[in-house]
Amino acid sequence: MGVDFASVLTKNRVYIVPMRVPSRRLLAAFTVLALTAVSAAVSAQTTPADKPAVKPVRSIPYVSITGDDGRQRHYETNAIPLLFNRACFGWRMYLGGPNRVVSLKEVLTTSQPAEQVIAGPETEVSTDKTRATTRMFETVQDGVLQRSWCIIPGDPPGTYTYDISIDGEPRGEFVFCAIEVPNQDPNTDPRDLSCPNKFNSVERGNRRPWSPSGPRSGAPS
């Protein structure tokens, strides 16, 4: 059973690679972010000769955008267009080792308070409504752990920061900038947006969105 609050945060489990459609939502308290909490495994691609392709092993920020056709485009970037109910942003961290369950602490901080938030009971919101702390157990698959949140109406522009701890140890920080898109154009390319400390892993000459081996998403638990 969920409870609506005057907030904007949608929480969902979502891996970049292959994503399933979310089935249900858990609600809680925060303020302007519609976020989708997620976890996922990255599947390997094969070459025409059936040899495993060499995939980069690294930790990245990413943004995904759902177009009018319902398909998701994925970008390795930290620039988030505030496309309501279309854009999601997250992180992928390479931990290595065997498949296993780890204790995750994820602190998402925004430079401005949120207006509404939807989150699960594992997420605690600060009194000033600029920080959401999630504590939960997640599964590392193929050495990779990742999660994301999605944008909904009322999410503020500005800096969004993830601080990640695994099994009680700080493991990384991901800094994003959320940018308003007045016309809500689903064809917006995040790589064209102006963002301080911008990260784009794809060269500017390549205008195609990042596409791993197909997106997948999961429902919140």
N, C-alpha and C positions, 0 to 999 in steps of 0.2 A: 504494500500500500504506500502511495506517495502523497506528499503534502506540498502544495504550491506555496511559494513565498514570493514577496515582491522582489524578485531577483531575475538574473539572466544567465544562468550557467547550466548548460546541458551536459550531463556526464554520461559517457559511453566508453566501452572498451573498443579500441580500434587499432589495428596494425596497418602499417602502410601497405603491406603486401598481403595478399588478396583480401579484401574487406567484405564482411557480411553486413547485411542491412540490420541496424539496431532494432531490437524487438521490444524492449521496455525500458522505462526510465526510473531511476531512483532520485527522489527529490530531497533537498536539504536547504541550508541557508548560506548565502554569500551575498553578492550584489551585482553587477553588470555583466558578467561574462557568461555566454552560453557555451559551455565547453563539453567536449566529449572525451571521457577518460578511456584509455585504450591500452591494449597490450598486443604484441604480435610477433610472428616469426617471419624471417625473410627466406623465401624459397630460392633455390639455386636455379640458374638458367643453364641451358646446354647449347653448345655450338652446333652448326650443321653437321659436324663430324661426330656428334654425340659425346664430345668431351666437355667436362664441366667448365663453364666460363669462370675466369678469375674475377671474383667480386671484391670490391674494396672493403676492407675491414676498418671501420671508423665509426665515430659517434657524430651525429649530425642533428641540426634542427630541420624541420620540414613544414611545409604548408600544403594542404590539399584543397581543391575547389571543385564543387559539383556544378556542372553546367546545366543548361536547360534540357539537355537530352538525358540527364540523370547520371552521366558518366563523370568520374572523378579524375582530375588531373593533379599530379603530384610534383612538387618542386622542392629541391634542397635549398632552402633559403630561410632567413629569419624575418622577412617582411610580410606582415599579415594584412591583407586587405580586409576591412571590416564589412564583409559581405554576409549579411544576416542569413542564417540557416543554410549557408553554402560553404563558407570557409572554415577549415579546421587547422589547428597548429599543434605541433608536438615535437617530441624528441625521440631519437633512436640511439641507444648506447650499446656499444660492444663490450661485453663482459668476458667472453670466452668461456671455456670449461664445458662440462656436461649440461644437459637439460636438467633444470632443478628449480625449486621454489626458493625465492629470496624475500626478505623483509624490505619493503620499499617505503621510503618517506619522500614525498614530493611536495615541495613548497612553491606554490605559484603566487607571485606578487605582482600587482599592477600599480602603476604610478598614479592612478586616479581610482576613486571608489567605484564599485560596480553598482548598477541599478537593480538588477535582479540576478538571481543565481539558482540553478538547479543542480544539486549534487547529492551524493549518497551519504549514508551515515558514517562512512569511513573518512569523510572530509569535514574538517573543522575550520570555521571562518573567523577571522579576527574581528574585534569590535569596530574597528575603523573600516571594515569591509574592503580592504585592499590586499588581503592575504588569505589563501586557501591552503590548508595543510592536510594532505592525504596520507594516511598510514594504512598499508595493506600488504598482503602477500601476493606476489606475482611470479609467473613462470618464465624463466629464461629458456628460450628455444633457439637452438643452433647458435648459442653464444650471444644472442641479442635480446635486449629488453627495450620496449618502447611503449609510449602512451601519447594520447593527444586529447585536446579539448576543442570544442567547436563554438563559433561565434553566433550570438543571437542578438536581436534588437536591444539596444541600450548598452552594449559593451563599449567601454571608453577607448579613445585613441591614447597612444602613449607607449611606455615601456612595459613589457611583460617579461618577468624573469622566472625561470624554473631553477630551483636548487634541488639536486638529487642526492639522496643518501641510500646506500645499499647495505643491508645488514649492519646498520649503525655507523657506517663510515661514509663521509662525504665523497661523492664520486664525480660530481660535475655540475656546471652551471650553463644554462642556455638562455641567451638574452634575445628577445624579439622586439620589434616595434610594430604597433598596430596603427594602421593608417586608414582614415575615413575615405570612403568611395561614394561620393554624392549620388551618382547615377545607378549604383548597385549593379554595375555591369558584370555579369558572370564570366565574361571573357577577359577580365582584368588579369594581366600577367604580373605576379608579385615582383618579378625581377625588374620591372619598369618603375617600381615605386621608389621614392626617395626615403632612405632610412639611415640614420646614423649607425656606424659600425655594421654596415650591411654585409651579409654573407650570401654569396651565390656560388654554388659549387659548379654550375654549368657556365661555360664561357658565353659571353654576350653574343657571339656570332651564332650560337645554336639557340634558335627560338622555340624549339619543341619542348613541351613540358617534360619533366622527369617522369619516367614510367618504369618502375621496377619490373616485376613479372605479373602485375595485375593487382589491384587493390582489394582489400578485404576489411571488413569491420565486424565488431562483435557487440553483443548486447551487454549492458552493465549487469553485474551480478549482485 
